[in-house]
Amino acid sequence: MSAGPPVDPRTAARAEALRAGSALPIRRIHGSLVGRPGGPLWDVAIEPGGRHAAVLVRGAVERWDLDALECVGRWPLPRDLWPMSVICVGEVPAGLRFLGGWELWRGLEAAAPISVRTREGGLSIRSSDPPTRSIVQMVDGEVPVLVRVADGAPLCEVPEGQRRWCDPEGRWLVVERSRTSFDVFAVVEGDRTPRFVQALTVDEALVGEAQVVVDGEGRRVALVFEEVAVIGAWERWSAARAFPVPALPWTAHEFCGEGRTLVLCAPGSVVRLDPRRGRTSEARFDADEPCAFDLDVATGRVLFADAAGLRVIDGAAVRTRIRDHGPLVVAIAATPELLVTSGSDGSIRVRERASGEVRSQLQCPTREPHQVAVTADQVIAVGDADGLLRWSLKTGQPRPRVALRRTSNPAAQRLLLAPDGRHVVVGRGGVWHESFEATVVDLAADGARQLERIDMMHRRVGALCLGLDPAGVRLRGATLTEYSQRIEFWSRPLAGGPRERLGASRSVGGRPLAVSSDGRWLWWEDVNGREVSVTEAAAEVAAAPLARFSVAGKVVASCVGRSLLAVAVAGDLTILSVDGRSLATGLPDECAPLAFAADERALWVRDEAGLVLELTIPESI
C-alpha cells in the first residue's frame, strides 16, 4: 500500500479556508493543488529564457518552474488590482507588468509602476487589441502611438489604416490597407515617424481575415488565413510560400528560434511550420475554456493553461504535471472501505477511505472524462471512446474490455450498478445529440445490449434521468416532453421486455433532475428554476409532491442518494431530503457535488480550485 503524495503549503492554506467557511464538518480533503493554478485562471506569461512562467490567478501571482512543472513562489495581489493581462520583462516578481483595468500598467511591487511622458499630457489605452504582449497601442492626445510595456517608452506614431501588428521588440510594424493588402514599416529609435518598407499583397481567393506575425530578426512575415498560412520575406514577397493549416481560432502566434519556425497556438492544438524545410507538425491535446497561451520566442516552448492545469508543449510532446488528480476529479465511487476517484486526465485512484492512502493507480487509454463504479472485485470505468473498462480491485490488472456501440457523442452521463454486482447500465447521448441510449452490460458474460433508445428530436425530449428499482431488476426513467411540458415516468426490465408507463405530471412546468439510487423517488425543478420538489417515482409525478424547496436559481450541478439530493444553485450548495429538511453548507461559489456515500453520511464535493472535500452529513438531515 503506497502513501499519497505530500500536501503542499498552498493546498493546506486552501484547506484551512474551506474548513473555516463550511457549515458542515470536513472529514478529509482529497487531491492536491500541485500541478494546477490555485484558483480561476486569468493569464500566463513565460519569463525571458523560457524556464519560468508567471500564472495570474484570482488574488495572486504564481511563479512556475516549467521543467518540473511545479509552483515555486506565490505573491498576493492588491485588493484593488483587476488585471487583464500579464507580461514578464524579467524575473518574477520584479519584472512583472499588468495591463488593463482602470490603470494603464501596474506592477507587482511598489517600485514597479511605469510612468509615460506625453506631448499633450493625456494618455489612454486603445480599445482594440494591442499589437503584441510587449508593445501596446496607446493614444497620446489624439495621435495613436506604439508604447513599450517594459519601460513605458513611446516608440512611434501609428500610420493610418485598419488593423496593426508589430514584432515583440517593436522593430517592424504592419498595417492592413485591405483584406489582401498590407504595408510594412520600420520603426527607428527616436524617430516619431516609421519608415515605409514594402507593400504585401495576397490572392483574393484566400478565405477569412488574416492574422499577421512579424519576425524582428529575419524580416519574415506570415499572413495566417482560415486554412492557409502565407510565409515570406517582405523584400522578396513574390517568393512567399503557402502552407495549409487547420481552421482553428489561433490565439497566440510567433516566429521562434531566430525566425526559423512559425508557431500557431489554439485551444487543443499547437502547430509548427518550418518554411525552410517545408515541414509542418502538430501537437493535439484536450482543452477547456477559459484558457490562456504564452510562448517563448527563443526556444519555441509553449505554455497552455486551462481548468485541467498547466501544460508545456515542446515540439510534438505535451507534458502535464499530475499529482493526485491535479486535473479535475470528474467522478467518484465509494464503498464503506474504499474511495475511487476519476480524473479528467483519465487516471483513476483507488484509496482507503479511512486514511486517504492510495492503494492502486489505474489509467484509461484515452484522457476523456468518464464515469466510475466499484464492485466487490473490480473497478469499472466508461471512457468516451474506450467502451467499458475493468480492472481487478485486488491486483489493479486490467480485465477484458466490453465494447459499446460507437456514437458521435459517447460520453457517459450515468453509470448504474445493479445490487447483484453483475449488471451495469450505461446511459449515453447518441448521434448528433438527437437520441439517448441506455445499454445494459452483463459483466459475467462480457456482453452488452441496447436496452432503451429515446429519440430526443422527434419526441422533443428536453430532459431525462435514469435509475434502478430497489431490487435492481428494472430500469426506471423520467423524461420531459418539451411540446407539452409534462414529465413522464416509465419502467422496463433489465432482462428485456416492453416499457411500462408509470405516470405523468398533471401540471406543466418541471424538469426531472434525478431518480434516487434505489429508484423510489423522483426529484425535479420547476420551469423557472425557483423550486425543487420530490415525489414517489411511481406516482403521478407533479400532482402531490412530498416536499418542496425554494431555491435561488437554476440547478447547475446535482447528485442523488437514496433519500438525499445535493444541488449547486447560484453559488450555494444545499442538501435536500425527501421529508422536507434542507441544509445549506456555506461553501464557496462553483462547488459541484459528485457523490453520496451509500449510507448518506458523507458527501464528496469538488470546489472551484479542484480540491475534493469529504463532507460529513449530520444525523439531523
N, C-alpha and C positions, 0 to 999 in steps of 0.2 A: 504494500500500500504506500503510495507516494504522497507526500505532503503538498499542499497547494503552494503557489508562489507567494513570496512575502508581499505584504500590503505596503505600498509606498506612502510617504507622508501626505501626498496630495489626496490619495484615496481616504486616508484616515481623517483628514480635515473635512472632507466631504461627508464622511460617515457621521462625524460628530454633529455637523449642521443638520443632517437628516434626522438624527435621533432627537435633537432639540426641537425640531419643528413638527414631529409626528404625534398625533393623538393616540396612536397605537404603539405598544411595545415592539421594538425592532429586535428580533432574536439574533439575526445574523445578516451580514451583508456579503453577498456573493459577487465575484467579479473584481475587476481592477480597472482603474483609470489609466494605468500604464499602457501605452500604445494608442491612446485616444486623447484628443484635447479635452481639457477639464471643463467643458461647457459648450454652449452653442457657438459654432464657428462663425467668424466674420471674414477673416482673410489670412493668407500665408505669404511669406516673403523669404527667399533664400538670401543669406548673407553673402557678400563678395567672397569668393573662394569655394562656395558650394558645399562646405562641410556642415554648417549650422543653418537653422532657419528660425524665424520668428513666427509664432502662431498667435493670432489675435482672437481671443475668445471673450465672452461676456465678463467684464470686470478685471481682466488681467492680460498680460503678455507672457507667453511661454517660450523658452528657448529650447530647441530640439537638436540633438545630435543625429544627423541624417545617416551616418554609417551604422550606429547602433539602434537608431530609431527610438531614442529614449529622451524624456524630458529632463533637462539638466539645469533648469532655472525657471523661476516664475516671479513676476513683478506685478503687484496690484495696480490698477489704473485709477486715476482720479474719478470721483463720482460724476463730475460734470463733463467728462470726456465721452463723446459719442463718435468714435472714429468710423470712417467708411472704407479706408484703405490703409495698408501698412507698407512702408518702403524701408529697406535696410541700406544704409550708406556706409556701414562699418559694423563693428561687433555690437550685438545687443547687450545692454540697453542704450549705450551712449550714442550709437549710430542709427537710432530708430526714429522714423518720422511718420506721423499720422496725417492723412489728407482727408478733409471733409468736415461735416458738421458745420457749426457756426464759426469755427476758427478756420483760417487758411491752412495752417500747419500746426501740429502740436508734437512735442517730443515727450518721451517717457520721463525724462528728468528735467528739473527746473532749468538747468543750464543749456537745454537743447532747443529752445524756441528759435525760429528763424525770423529775421526782420528783412523787409524788402523796401528799398528806396524807390519811389516812383517820381515821374516827372510832374504829375499833376496832383499828387497827394492821395489818389484813390486807387485801390487795388481790390478786385473781386475775382472769384473763381469763375471760370467759364462753365456754363451748364452742360456743355457737351462733354463726351469722354475725353480724358487727357490723352495726348499723343503717345506717351509711354509712361511707365511707372516712375521714371526718374526725371522726366521733363513734363511739365504741365502747361496748359494754355490758360493764361490769365488775361484780364482786361485792365490795362493801365490807362485810366481816364476812359477814352472811347476807342483806344487802339489795342487790339489783341496782341499779346506778346508771348513768347516762349520763356519759361522761367525754370531754372534748375532747382530741383527739390533739395539737393544736398546742402546748398548754401544760400538759396533764395536769390541767386543772381539772374537778372533778366538777360536773355541771350539775343533776341532779335524781334522785330515786328513781324507779324504773320501776314504773308501775301493773301490777297482776297481769293476766294474760291469756295468750294464745297467743304468736304472733309479734309483733315490734315493728319499726317503721321510723321514721326521722326525716329531716328535710331536712338538707342538708350543713352548715348553720350551727347546727343544733340548736335551732331556734326552735319547731318543732312535732313532736309525737310521735303516731304512730298505733298503736293496739293492736288486735289481732284478737280478737274475742269468739267468733265462729263463722266458718264458711267464707264467709258472706254478710253479716256484721255487724262493723263496725269503729268504734272510738271515737277521736276526735281530742282531743288535749290541747295546751295552750300551755305552753311552758317559759319561766318567768320567772327572769331572772338573780337569783341569791341566794336563791331560794325552793326548798327541797328537794322540795316537792310540786307537780307540774304541775297546771294548771287545766283542768278538763274544758270542751270547747268544743262538740262536736257528735257525734252518732251517725250513721254512714253505713250504709245497707243497700242491697243489690242483689238482682236477680231470682235466685230459686233455680235457674232454668234455665241459668244461666251455667256452663260446663264448666271444671273444673280448679281448682287452688288459686291464689289471687290473689297477685300481687306488687304492692307498694304503692310509689308515687312521690309525694313531698311537695314542694311548691313553697313555699319560705320567704317569698317576696315577695308573690305574688299570691293566696296562700291557696287554691291549687288542689291537688287530689289526683287521682291516677289509680290505678285498680284494674285491673291487667292480668291477664286470664284467658287460657285457651289460644288462643282465636280472637277475643277481643273485649277492647278497652280502654275502660273507662268513665271519662270525664274530667268533672270539675265542680268548682265552688266549694263548700266544705262548708257555708257559711251559706245556700247556695241549692242544696242537693244534689238537690232534686226536679227541677231543670232539667238534670241531668247528661246528657251525650250519649255514645252508644256508637259506637265505631269498629272496623271489622273489622281484624284484624292477623294475620300468618302465625302458624301454630302452631310456633313455634321456641323453643329454650331461651334466653330472654333472660338475659344475664349482666351487663349494665350498663344503667341507665335513669335519666334525669334530666330535669327541666324546664330548658330552656335559653333564653337570650335573654330574661331577665326574665320567665320563665314563659310565653312565647308559644308554645313548641314543646316537645312531648314527644319525646325521642329514645330509641329502644329499640335495643340492640345485641345481636347474636347472631353466632356464627361464620358468616361468609359473608353477613351481611345487616345493614344499618343502616336502620331505619325512622324517619321523622319525621312526627309528627302535629301539625297546626295546628288546634286546636279552634275558634279564632275564625272561620277561613275554611272549615273543614270539609275541609281538604286532607290527603292522605297521599302521601308519596313514599318510595321505597325504593332504596338502592344495594346491588347484589349483587356479590360477588367470591368467588374461590376461597379456601378456608381449610383450614388443617391444625391438628391437635391435637398438643401442647398450645398454647393461645393465651391472650392477655390483652387486655383492653379498658381504655381510660380515655377520658373525655370532659371537655371544658372547658365549664363551665356558662355562662360569659359569651358565648362565640362559637358553641357547639354543635359545635365541631371534635372529631372522634373519632380516636383513635389506636388502631390494631389491630396486634398483633404476633403472629407465628407463625414456623414454621420457614422460611418464604419471605422473611421480613424485616419491615420496618415499613411500614405504610400509613396515610395520612391521608385521612379521608373528610370532605370539605367539601361539604355538600349532597348532590347525587347524584353528585359526582365522586370517584373513587378514584385517589389518587396513590401510586405505588410507586417508590421510588428503586432504579434498576437500574444497576449499573456492572459490566460484565464478568461477568454472571451473579451479581448479588447474590443473587437467589433460587437455590435449589439446582440444581446441574447433575445432570440425571437420566439422560443417555445420552451416549455418546461413540462416535465412529467415527474411524478413523485410516488413513492411507496412509503410506508412508515419508517423504513430504514434508509432509503436511497433517494437522491435527487438527481435527475438527468436534465442538463441544460444544453440547448442547441443554439449555436451562434450563427450570425449572418455570413460567416466565413466558411460554413459547412462543418465546423468542428463540433464534437459532442463530448461533454464531460459527464462521467458517472462518479458521483461523490457521496460520501457518508453524510446523512442529514445531521447527525449529532455533532460531528466535528468539523464538517466542511471540507475534509481532506478528499483529494481526487483519487478515486480507485482506479479508473482507466480513462484513456482519451481515445476517441474514435474520430474518423474523418470520412465525410461523404466525398464521392468522386468529384462533384462539382461544388461551387461555392454559392448555390442558390438557397433561399430560405426554405424551411421545411417544418413539418410537424413531427413530434416525437411521442412515443408511448413506451412503457416498460411493463413486461410481464414477469412471471416468476423466474423465467430462464433466459430472456432475451430483451434487447433494446431494438425498437422499431423506429424508423425514420422514413419520411416521404419527401424526396427532393423534387425539384421542378422537372428534371429530365432523367432521373435515375430510377424511377419506379419505386417500389417499396423495398427498403434496405433493412437488413437484420444483422445483429451481432450477438454472440454469446455473452450473457451477462457475467458469467464466471470467468471466462478467458479473454474476452474482448475480440475474439477472432470472428471474421465475417462469416455469415451463413448465406445460402443461395438467395439471390435477388429474385423478387417476384415482379415480373414485367406488368406494367399497366398500359392501357391503350394510350397512344400518343395523341395529344391535342395541342392546339396552339396556345392554350392558356392552362398549363397543367399544375399550377401552384395549388397545393392542398389547402383548403380553407378549414377543414375539420378532419380529425382522425379520432374515430370512436373505437374503443376496445371493449369487446363483449366480456361479461363476467367469467365465461369459461376459458378466457385466455387464448382461445383458438382462432376466433374470428375478429377481424377489424373491418371497419367501414371507412373508406376514404372518400371525402366529398371534394370535388374539384370543379372549377369552371371549364366550360367546353370551348369549342371552336368559335373564335371571334367574340367570346363572352356572350354568345347567344343561347347557351344552354348550361345546365348544371348537371353533373353526373355523380351518382353515388355508386361506388364499386365495393363489393364485399370480397375480402381475401380470406381464404382458408389457409392458415399458417401451417397446418399439419400436412396438407396436400400440395402446398406451394402453388396454388392456383387462384385466379381472380376471375370474377364475372361481374358484368354490369347489373346493378340491382334497380336503379332508378335513373331516369333521364327527364329533366324538367326543361321544357322549351321556354327560354327566357324572353324570346322575341314575340312569338305569336300569342302566348298566354299573357304577355306583358307582366311577367312576374317581377315586382320591384324589389323584393327582399325575401329571404328564406333562411331557415335554420333547421338543423338536424339533431336528433338524439336517439337513444335506445330506450326501450321499455325496461321496467325493473328486472325482468328475467333475462334481458339481453337477447331475445329471440326475434324481436320486431324492430324495424326502423320506424321512427316517428319523425314527422316533418311538419313545418308550418310555413306557408307561402302567402305572400301578399300579392293579390292581383290588382295591378295599378288601375285598370279601367273601372273597377268597382270599389277600390279601396277596402276590400274585405280580406280578412285573414282566414285562410282555410287550413284546417288541421287534418292530417291523414296518417295512415299507418300501413305497413306491409311486412310480411315475414322475411327474415334474412334468408330462409331456405328457398324463397321464391313463391310467387303467388300473386293474386290480384291486389291492387291498392284498395284500402278501406277508408272511406271518408268518415271522420270522427266529429266534425263540427265546423262551424264558420261563424264569424262575428256578425252580429245583427246591426252594429253601428259602424260607420265609416271612420277613417282617420286613425290608423295604427300601423306600426311596423314591427314584425317579430324580431326580437333580439337574440333569444337563446331558449333551448329546451334543456331542462335540468339534467344532470348526469344520469339520474335514474329514470328519466322520461316522464315524470309525474306532472311537472309544472312547465308552463309557458310564460315567458317574460316578453313584454312588448312596450314600445313607447308610442305616444300619440303623434299625430302627423305634424304637430307644431314643435315637437321636441321639448315639451314642458312637463310631461308626466310619464312615469314608468309604472306599469301595472303588472300583476301576476295573477294567473288563474290556473285551474286544473286543465291539463293538456287535453283530456278527452271531453271536456265540457264545451258549451257554447263559448267561444274564445273571449269575446269582449262584452258578453252580456252581464256577468256578475263577477267582476274581479275580486279576488280575496283581499288584495291590498293595493293602494295607490300611493305613489311617492311623487312629490313635487320636485322637479329638477330645474336647473338654471338654463339649460340649453340642450342641443343635440348631443347624444351619446357618441363619443369619438372612439372609445375602446371599452370592451367588456369581457368578462369571463364568468363562468357559471359553475356552481357546485350542485349538491343535492337540494339544498334549501336556501342558498345564498346566491346573490348576484353582485358582482363588483363592477361599477361603472365609472368611467372617467368622463366628466362633463364640465366644460368650461374651466378647466384647470383644477377642479375638485375631484378627489377620489372618494366614492361613497359606497358602502356595503349595505345591501338591502336584503331583507328576509321575507319569506312567504307570509309570515304572520304580521307584517306591518312595521317591524322595527328597522331602524336605519342608523348608520354611524358614519360620520364624515371624518376622514383621517387627518386632514390638515397638512398633507404632503404638498410639495411644491408643484408648479404647473407641469404639464406634459408627462405626468406619471401614467403608465399603461399597465393595467392588471394583466397577469399572464396565466395564473393557475391557482386553484384552491388545493389544499391537501384533502385526502379522501375523508378525513374526519371533520373538515371545515374549521379546524382550529388554527390554521396557518394560511396566509395568502402571500404569493410572490408577486412583486410589483417591480417594473423597470422604471427608474427615474430618468429625468431629462438628460443626465450626463452618462447614462448607460449602466449604472450600477443596478444590481438586482437585490431588492430588500425582501427579507422574510419577515412579514408582519404577523404578530400573534393576535388572534381574534379572541376577545373575551367571551366568557360563557353567557354574558347578558344579551348577546345577539345570535 
